[in-house]
Amino acid sequence: MTLNSILSINQVYKQYKNKNVIENLNFSIHENEIIALLGVNGAGKTTTIKMMLGQVIPDAGSILLYGKNPIDPQARAHVGLTPQNVDFPEGIYTVELLKFVQAHYESPCSIEQMIDLFQLQSFLKIKATKLSGGQKRRLALALAFIGNPNLVFLDEPTTGLDVESRKILLKTIKNFANNGKSIFLTTHYLEEIEQIATRILLLANGKIIADGSIEDIKKRANFNLSFVTFYCDSVLNLDTFPYISSFEVDNNFYSIKTTNSDNFISDLVTQKVPFKNLQIQKENLESAFIHLSKGN
């Protein structure tokens, strides 16, 4: 394991039906990180998480979780998990599941704290299998955090959650990391990742093709363009403006790609262009994700 890493993956391979699902995987997780593993469906995200938890055994390479093989229960003593597919045993009530999972940890959070945090009050005495999809997801998240773990794996955690529940989860993740702990998650909601992630791993065809901060990923995708739109009653000769990559004009509505939006707008003001309804849009993580996933 590298210095201060809590999980280390080295040269890991995994095959299904003689096809490499994971190929030469190498990365570490450190304290106080919020890592998002991104990739299209079938990229190997869930398989990666299952190997990190000892649920799937690699065909080659090594994984160390707190210095131990993740199949060792002691390696997972300070780990929480919300799987992608949430399923609960028949006949067990919500409050019973909270008590059962809490009992497996040395210094867990209180049940009351989890009830309040994930808004479980209305279905504590309902059997878990009878809950709605959103209720099951909130219960699964509470079970992931109730042990007061140091590392939590969240596989598509916001699927089925309403807007308010998503906000609560994002706030919980931020607070969790601020206390020196780590989150490793997958999600298709990239706008949420831009709010919380400290690091992105981009998985394509079983390989990590990018590893870095959100800004690093955007730079890796060679995105230095901004989109500027505005209305202008005057006909503009845009050939006199630098920093323009391309532009379109439709009924006095200007759509411009620029390599430097600040300088471009400054030039508009200097030349006294009578623009209105100005809007600026930077390239986002989703654009970079699509760009890199296509091998560009």
C-alpha positions as CSV (number, residue, x, y, z in Angstrom):
1,M,0.0,0.0,0.0
2,T,1.1,3.5,-0.7
3,L,1.8,6.0,2.1
4,N,-1.5,6.7,4.0
5,S,-3.6,4.7,1.6
6,I,-6.5,2.7,3.1
7,L,-7.0,0.6,0.0
8,S,-4.6,-0.3,-2.8
9,I,-5.3,-2.1,-6.1
10,N,-2.3,-3.4,-8.0
11,Q,-2.3,-4.9,-11.5
12,V,-5.8,-6.4,-11.1
13,Y,-7.5,-8.4,-13.8
14,K,-10.9,-10.0,-13.9
15,Q,-12.4,-12.1,-16.7
16,Y,-15.9,-13.2,-17.5
17,K,-16.5,-15.7,-20.3
18,N,-12.8,-15.3,-21.4
19,K,-13.3,-11.6,-21.8
20,N,-11.3,-9.1,-19.7
21,V,-13.9,-7.1,-17.7
22,I,-11.2,-5.4,-15.7
23,E,-7.7,-5.1,-17.1
24,N,-4.5,-3.9,-15.3
25,L,-6.3,-1.9,-12.7
26,N,-4.1,0.3,-10.4
27,F,-5.1,2.9,-7.9
28,S,-5.2,3.7,-4.2
29,I,-7.8,5.3,-1.9
30,H,-6.6,7.7,0.8
31,E,-8.1,9.3,3.9
32,N,-10.4,12.3,3.4
33,E,-11.2,11.5,-0.3
34,I,-14.5,11.6,-2.2
35,I,-13.8,9.4,-5.2
36,A,-16.2,9.0,-8.1
37,L,-15.8,6.0,-10.4
38,L,-17.3,7.0,-13.7
39,G,-18.0,4.9,-16.8
40,V,-20.7,3.8,-19.2
41,N,-22.9,0.9,-18.4
42,G,-20.9,-2.3,-18.6
43,A,-17.5,-0.5,-18.0
44,G,-16.9,-2.7,-14.9
45,K,-17.8,-0.3,-12.1
46,T,-19.8,-2.7,-9.9
47,T,-17.3,-5.5,-10.5
48,T,-14.5,-3.2,-9.3
49,I,-16.4,-2.4,-6.1
50,K,-17.2,-6.0,-5.5
51,M,-13.6,-6.9,-5.8
52,M,-12.6,-4.1,-3.4
53,L,-15.0,-5.7,-0.8
54,G,-13.9,-9.3,-1.3
55,Q,-17.3,-10.2,-2.9
56,V,-15.5,-11.1,-6.3
57,I,-12.0,-12.5,-6.4
58,P,-9.6,-11.1,-9.0
59,D,-8.1,-13.5,-11.5
60,A,-4.7,-11.7,-11.1
61,G,-3.2,-8.9,-9.1
62,S,-3.7,-7.9,-5.5
63,I,-6.1,-5.8,-3.4
64,L,-5.3,-4.6,0.1
65,L,-8.0,-3.1,2.3
66,Y,-6.5,-1.7,5.5
67,G,-3.5,-3.9,4.8
68,K,-5.5,-7.1,4.5
69,N,-7.2,-9.2,1.8
70,P,-10.7,-7.8,1.6
71,I,-12.2,-11.3,2.0
72,D,-10.9,-11.1,5.6
73,P,-13.9,-9.8,7.7
74,Q,-11.4,-7.7,9.8
75,A,-10.5,-5.8,6.7
76,R,-14.1,-4.7,6.4
77,A,-14.6,-3.9,10.0
78,H,-14.6,-0.1,9.3
79,V,-16.4,-0.2,5.9
80,G,-20.0,0.7,5.0
81,L,-21.8,-0.2,1.8
82,T,-24.9,0.7,-0.2
83,P,-25.1,-1.7,-3.2
84,Q,-26.6,-0.9,-6.5
85,N,-29.5,-3.4,-6.1
86,V,-31.1,-3.0,-2.7
87,D,-32.7,-6.2,-1.3
88,F,-33.7,-7.1,2.2
89,P,-34.6,-10.3,4.0
90,E,-38.3,-11.2,4.3
91,G,-40.2,-10.5,7.5
92,I,-37.7,-8.0,9.0
93,Y,-38.9,-4.5,10.0
94,T,-36.9,-1.3,9.2
95,V,-36.0,-0.6,12.9
96,E,-34.9,-4.3,13.3
97,L,-32.5,-4.0,10.4
98,L,-31.0,-0.8,11.8
99,K,-30.4,-2.5,15.2
100,F,-29.0,-5.6,13.5
101,V,-26.4,-3.8,11.4
102,Q,-25.5,-1.4,14.2
103,A,-24.6,-4.3,16.5
104,H,-21.8,-5.4,14.1
105,Y,-19.7,-2.3,14.7
106,E,-17.6,-1.3,17.6
107,S,-18.4,2.4,17.8
108,P,-21.6,2.9,15.7
109,C,-23.8,6.0,15.3
110,S,-27.0,6.0,17.2
111,I,-30.1,4.6,15.5
112,E,-31.9,7.9,16.3
113,Q,-29.2,9.8,14.4
114,M,-29.7,7.7,11.3
115,I,-33.5,8.0,11.5
116,D,-33.3,11.7,11.6
117,L,-30.6,12.0,9.0
118,F,-32.3,9.9,6.3
119,Q,-35.9,10.6,7.3
120,L,-36.9,7.1,8.3
121,Q,-39.5,8.0,10.9
122,S,-42.6,7.1,8.8
123,F,-41.7,3.5,8.0
124,L,-39.7,2.2,11.1
125,K,-42.4,-0.4,11.8
126,I,-42.9,-1.5,8.2
127,K,-41.3,-4.6,6.9
128,A,-38.3,-3.7,4.7
129,T,-39.4,-5.7,1.8
130,K,-42.7,-3.7,1.7
131,L,-41.0,-0.3,1.3
132,S,-41.1,1.8,-1.8
133,G,-38.0,2.1,-4.0
134,G,-37.1,5.4,-2.5
135,Q,-37.7,4.2,1.1
136,K,-35.5,1.2,0.5
137,R,-32.7,3.4,-0.8
138,R,-32.9,5.7,2.2
139,L,-32.8,2.7,4.5
140,A,-29.8,1.2,2.6
141,L,-27.9,4.5,3.0
142,A,-28.6,4.6,6.7
143,L,-27.3,1.1,7.0
144,A,-24.1,2.1,5.2
145,F,-23.4,5.0,7.6
146,I,-24.8,3.6,10.9
147,G,-21.5,1.8,11.8
148,N,-19.6,5.1,11.8
149,P,-17.2,3.6,9.2
150,N,-14.0,5.1,7.9
151,L,-14.7,4.2,4.3
152,V,-18.1,3.9,2.6
153,F,-18.8,2.4,-0.8
154,L,-21.9,3.8,-2.6
155,D,-23.0,2.1,-5.9
156,E,-25.5,4.4,-7.6
157,P,-26.7,5.8,-4.3
158,T,-29.1,8.4,-5.5
159,T,-31.1,6.1,-7.8
160,G,-34.8,6.4,-6.7
161,L,-34.2,9.3,-4.3
162,D,-36.3,12.5,-4.5
163,V,-34.6,15.9,-4.8
164,E,-34.6,16.6,-1.1
165,S,-33.2,13.1,-0.2
166,R,-30.4,13.7,-2.7
167,K,-29.5,17.0,-1.1
168,I,-29.3,15.3,2.3
169,L,-27.0,12.5,1.0
170,L,-24.7,15.0,-0.7
171,K,-24.4,17.0,2.5
172,T,-23.8,13.8,4.5
173,I,-21.0,12.8,2.1
174,K,-19.4,16.2,2.5
175,N,-19.6,16.1,6.3
176,F,-18.3,12.6,6.3
177,A,-15.2,13.5,4.3
178,N,-14.6,16.7,6.4
179,N,-14.2,14.3,9.4
180,G,-11.2,12.6,7.7
181,K,-13.2,9.7,6.2
182,S,-13.5,8.6,2.6
183,I,-16.3,7.9,0.1
184,F,-16.0,5.7,-3.0
185,L,-19.1,6.0,-5.2
186,T,-20.5,5.4,-8.7
187,T,-23.3,7.5,-10.2
188,H,-24.8,8.6,-13.5
189,Y,-25.7,12.0,-12.0
190,L,-22.6,13.9,-13.0
191,E,-23.9,17.3,-11.9
192,E,-23.9,15.9,-8.4
193,I,-20.3,14.7,-8.7
194,E,-19.2,18.2,-9.6
195,Q,-20.5,19.4,-6.3
196,I,-18.7,16.9,-4.0
197,A,-16.0,14.8,-5.6
198,T,-12.3,15.5,-4.8
199,R,-11.1,12.9,-7.4
200,I,-12.5,11.2,-10.5
201,L,-11.6,7.8,-11.8
202,L,-12.8,7.2,-15.4
203,L,-13.2,3.6,-16.3
204,A,-13.5,2.5,-20.0
205,N,-13.3,-1.0,-21.4
206,G,-12.1,-2.3,-18.0
207,K,-9.2,0.2,-17.8
208,I,-8.7,3.5,-15.9
209,I,-8.2,6.1,-18.6
210,A,-8.2,9.2,-16.4
211,D,-7.5,9.8,-12.7
212,G,-7.5,13.3,-11.2
213,S,-9.5,16.2,-9.9
214,I,-12.6,17.5,-11.8
215,E,-10.4,20.2,-13.3
216,D,-7.7,17.7,-14.2
217,I,-10.3,15.6,-16.1
218,K,-11.6,18.6,-17.9
219,K,-8.1,19.6,-18.9
220,R,-7.4,16.0,-20.0
221,A,-10.4,16.3,-22.3
222,N,-8.8,19.5,-23.8
223,F,-11.8,21.6,-23.0
224,N,-10.8,25.2,-22.9
225,L,-13.9,26.5,-24.7
226,S,-16.8,28.5,-23.3
227,F,-20.1,29.2,-24.9
228,V,-21.3,32.8,-24.9
229,T,-24.8,33.8,-26.1
230,F,-26.5,37.2,-26.3
231,Y,-29.0,39.3,-28.3
232,C,-27.8,42.2,-30.3
233,D,-29.9,44.4,-32.7
234,S,-26.8,45.5,-34.5
235,V,-25.0,43.4,-37.1
236,L,-21.6,42.5,-35.7
237,N,-18.4,41.9,-37.7
238,L,-17.0,39.2,-35.5
239,D,-13.9,38.9,-37.7
240,T,-12.5,41.8,-35.7
241,F,-12.8,39.9,-32.4
242,P,-10.0,37.5,-31.3
243,Y,-10.6,34.5,-29.0
244,I,-13.5,33.3,-31.2
245,S,-13.4,29.6,-32.2
246,S,-16.7,29.6,-34.1
247,F,-20.1,31.4,-34.1
248,E,-23.7,31.2,-35.3
249,V,-26.2,34.0,-35.8
250,D,-30.0,33.5,-35.9
251,N,-32.4,36.4,-35.9
252,N,-29.9,38.6,-33.9
253,F,-29.2,35.8,-31.5
254,Y,-25.4,35.2,-31.3
255,S,-24.0,31.8,-30.2
256,I,-20.2,31.9,-29.9
257,K,-17.5,29.5,-28.9
258,T,-14.6,31.3,-27.4
259,T,-11.2,30.3,-26.0
260,N,-11.3,33.2,-23.5
261,S,-14.8,34.4,-22.4
262,D,-13.5,37.1,-20.1
263,N,-11.4,38.8,-22.8
264,F,-14.1,38.4,-25.4
265,I,-16.7,40.1,-23.2
266,S,-14.3,42.8,-22.3
267,D,-13.9,43.4,-26.1
268,L,-17.6,43.6,-26.5
269,V,-17.8,46.3,-23.8
270,T,-14.8,48.2,-25.1
271,Q,-16.3,48.3,-28.6
272,K,-19.7,49.4,-27.1
273,V,-21.6,46.5,-28.5
274,P,-25.3,46.9,-27.4
275,F,-25.7,43.3,-26.3
276,K,-28.4,42.0,-23.9
277,N,-29.3,38.7,-22.2
278,L,-25.7,37.7,-22.0
279,Q,-25.1,34.1,-20.9
280,I,-21.8,32.2,-20.4
281,Q,-21.6,28.4,-20.1
282,K,-18.4,26.6,-19.3
283,E,-17.7,23.0,-20.4
284,N,-18.8,20.6,-17.6
285,L,-17.8,17.2,-16.3
286,E,-20.4,15.5,-18.4
287,S,-18.9,16.9,-21.6
288,A,-15.4,15.7,-20.5
289,F,-16.8,12.3,-19.6
290,I,-18.4,11.8,-23.0
291,H,-15.3,13.1,-24.8
292,L,-12.9,10.8,-23.0
293,S,-15.1,7.8,-23.0
294,K,-15.1,7.9,-26.8
295,G,-11.4,7.8,-26.8
296,N,-10.9,11.4,-27.9
